[in-house]
Amino acid sequence: MPELLLELFSEEIPAGQQRRAAENLKKLITDQLVEKGVLYEGAVAHATPRRLTVHIAGLPKASQDVKTERKGPRTDAPEKAIEGFLRAAGLNSVDEAQVQSDPKKGDFYVAVIEKKGELTTDILADLLPGTIEKFPWPKSMRWGSGKLNWIRPLRAITATFGHEGEDPEIISFEVDGLKSGDTTYGHRFMAPEAIKVRRFDDYAHALEQNKVVLDFERRKEMIRADAANLAFAQNLNVIEDEGLLDEVAGLVEWPQTMMGRFDEKFLSLPEEVVITAIRAHQKCFCLRDGATGKLANHFILVSNLEAEDGGKTIVGGNERVIKARLSDAKFFYDTDLNVPLESRLSKLDNMVFHEKLGTQSARVERLVTLSEAIAKQINASTTDVTRAAKLAKADLVTDMVFEFPELQGLMGRYYAEAQGEKENVAAALQDHYKPVGPSDSVPEDLTAAAVALADKLDMLTGFWAIDEKPTGSKDPFALRRAALGVIRICLENKLDFAFDQLLAEHLKNFNLVGEADEILASLFGFIEDRLTVQMREQGIAHDVLSAVLYKNGLAKGVSLVNLVARAVELNGLVKSEQGESLVAGYRRAANILRAEEKKDGRRYQDDVDHKLFKTDDEEKLATSIEVVNEAVAANIATDDFANAIKELSSLRGPVDAFFENVLVNDEDQAVRVNRLNLLAKLRDTMHLIANFSKLEG
Amino acid sequence: MSEQNVPAHLDPKQSFQGLILTLQNFWAAQGCVILQPYDMEMGAGTFHPATTLRSLGPKPWRAAYVQPCRRPTDGRYGENPNRLQHYYQFQVLLKPSPENLQELYLQSLYAIGIDPKLHDLRFVEDDWESPTLGAWGLGWECWCDGMEVSQFTYFQQVAGFECSPVSGELTYGLERIACYLQDVDSIMELNFNGRQGDEKVTYADVFLQAEQEFSRYNFEQANTEMLFQHFKDAEAECRAILEAGDNGNQHQMAMPAYEQCIKASHVFNLLDARGVISVTERQSYILRVRELAKACGGAWLNTEAGGA
């Protein structure tokens, strides 16, 4: 069966966008084909820095004839309606329409429109220009005098269609003056001549002959294997870096992997500095000694050229650049070490944190106050915590971090250690950024934990104060991550303290957009939402958490640790047989109460009168509730939720017996009211732990 | 190739001036007018009216020139091997961007001694933006053996106006390229005139003292009160010229107005180096310069050279 070969040949496409673009292109084309009734056997997309290629195999020569039916009005409908139908369906008279009967609606007209199949080449020639013109690039550009928007200038289009063994035909179309054809080009420097291509097989082969590896995965595996071999020969190991590998494979059409070296003296720099300089800025791989695991003074580069001198010039050039980079880094490191962190703080005056939230200096001041307050809550050393908070952002104005922003925190730590700060203080300068992502660990040391919490809570409070909350998928300041960080630091370290007072006080630092109470309520709601998501991953359903949160949110001064402890116990209860039954009893009680309170237009909350009890079951339930209520309250006062729940679950028997044997709506009004008051007592007692009505059945 | 019978003082591999002259000759052969540096201080070659203004409007334009760039905050008293407060850019602007612009650029590298059969030349994604000029474009950093040697940009917008047709802009970092060609580690070591022995003049001979003096001036001495006034004056003068030059039909003084915009931009850079512009003010100063650039661009589009 025939196949399509489409290649869009352009100036260099950003590495990060090639593959997604090729896949998009494939999908856009195949979707439209299917929509037009053209089915295919298989489609593959390829990308290199200079080309997007789509190969669709097993296409028919033409699309199938399509028969569509269009329902019209009833045969006895007004003339006007019938005329309108005929016009819309493209029929000349009612004779061309069919009549169908429907038992309910009677007879009505149906237009049967037969559409003859079209040649696939025509369909493609029709759909390809629009697909190219409207291609959804995240950021596109124009060039020369043209009108087309593309990621970078589009220079040639190859579009052929045909059977194996036959000369294919060119699918002929034009995009902004560029005509489709069957000519592509090889490697920019090693084989720049035009290549005439026929079908995908000879196309891929011709590219390979002309120093282009079309398949991204293959380029990647070539680099991986060559790098490993070069490393092995020197008893070294490549530091794995899948992201870098992807990027590098997107920067070359003919990968040539080579090894270079740098002066050993640079190994005296912190390892991360060397790796960052080489990896992020030069897109080269770093290596470790196979025996010691120490960073080696070698690197691996991937070039796009099989050079005439075997690559000597290229390796030499890269070594030169890396030497310059590392010399810079060493210069920064040595000069940074000469200036105590503390004396840099004034420079933070000139560094904006956020337009509406002031400078980094202002932020540091807030961090010192907030982390000191937190330190008191979690019994961390206030001296250490305030010292760490004060220095936390000082490395932002070091030369090294200015040059390599990704080293923030880490450099602070190195410089703090070098100037003799206490170990936990130095560590906090790095660890207060933790956790950086869901897979990152949280700081365990209390000094770091206090500053880390302050760092995140200051961000959250600040951005809430100026009403810059995340919306939908937009979260430019990573506030969801900050909230999750707060939650994990508290929970994983069991830091049991409340935020309400702390943040109400902290909020006073900002110019508020809105009322303080509402801002805080919204912020706490946001953190609770993150907590709900986090808990769900641990098997605690959202309804359990909302039952707990009902009266006990962060705004009420309940800590995260406390909330989770309640949720865990409640979750245990509702999953037990005992609990299920108790919850069923609660629901029954709550339903009756709701109905009767509505009917009577009042709320039942009075004390029960034991003298009005007519049965043992009533008496027993009342006594149990009195005992349990007191015990639960006492347990909650000491945060002993396990025992509180245990006490509560002892109500199951009396509740079951009550509902089995007692009819609440007694004829005697006084008895009825007393029983309703009893149910209200049950509800209130259970609400001491959580609002059970939030549980879903 | 450059080695063929080129005397040392013109050889890009042996002399800094040889590099400049070779690029000038190359682009002259492509029909560019070879301009001299603009006689005002500016932070980048893009500020030259031959780029900023000429990239606007429908009329074709090809120009190439060297432009000294002043970046007061990059001053290091001549002590950093790669960083200077005054350095050279070689700037090329082709409007509309020709189809073979990448090839032309690579040929220019070949002309200065960078052979694509020996060197790994790469076009690495780069989104270019100038907030002060209200300009942006897409293109690449051009890498030679891992080193960025040029920026290559297709202008999409300048002074807030869509570019139509689109100009292709090439900016060569001359000192950096020269260090590679001459195989020296520090800019100050560059051979400027290509001579040897007593006749040799280095980059340091020409510029070291200037780097030291201007670093002192920029960081320690510049009279900030006066500079603030200069900024205000330039801004006011720009507005005044724009208003006076508009005869309702065409604009008569777009270029003098734009010079005031260049002046305001440089004064802002000096104030920035003196550390007297607070962070919140910084943004507003950039915005003020951009507003001037936009107004000048609008005026330019209404002149003989800028209009249809």
Interface residues (C-beta under 8 A of the other chain):
Chain A: E11 E12 P14 A15 G16 P49 K139 S140 M141 R142 W143 G144 S145 G146 I151 R152 P153 R155 F189 L251 Q282 K283 C284 L301 S303 N304 L305 A307 E308 D309 T313 I314 G316 G317 N318 R320 V321 I322 K323 A324 S327 D328 F331 D349 N350 M351 V352 E355 T359
Chain B: N80 P81 N82 P96 S97 P98 E99 Q102 P116 K117 L118 H119 D120 L121 R122 F123 V124 E125 D127 G137 L138 G139 W140 C144 D145 G146 M147 Y154 Q156 C163 S164 P165 V166 G168 Y180 D185 G275 S278 V279 T280 R282 Q283
